[in-house]
Amino acid sequence: MTFSLKIPFLQRYLLYFIWLILALSGLYFAYTQDWKMQDPSDFTVNVLKTHGISAAIFLVIFGSVIAVHIRIALNLKRNMLTGLSMLVLMSILALTGTRLYYSPEEWHENIKWTHIWLGLICIIWLPLHIWMGILLRKSKNIA
């Protein structure tokens, strides 16, 4: 019996779409609120709400990826470095995102910057993981 690591079409493109919304909303909010220190506008508040809702949807989709894609990849020992790094990054981002709402105020600044920097790394790391997976699949001539 052979297993494919390739995530099914609909799930894969939904994951990419939600990830893109997360990345763009996170970048916009961090840029306007944390780097430029602009006063929050209604639009910025809505961007943050979009980021939070997208994160919740992304976690559901990512959970489905854990159930199949990650489990098979671990058994096959393929694309381990970028894959396990991605899993750790996503887990810490979920934790820091939650902690931004539910932690003491004195922790907020450190958690916020950890979340922002890991989010920036993730924007680079997910495409790298996908690209490495494609290269590995082509080099081994696997469907």
Secondary structure, 3 states (H helix, E strand, C coil): CCCCCCCCHHHHHHHHHHHHHHHHHHHHHHHHHHHCCCCCCHHHHHHHHHHHHHHHHHHHHHHHHHHHHHHHHHHHCCCHHHHHHHHHHHHHHHHHHHHHHHCCHHHHHHHHHHHHHHHHHHHHHHHHHHHHHHHHHHHCCCC
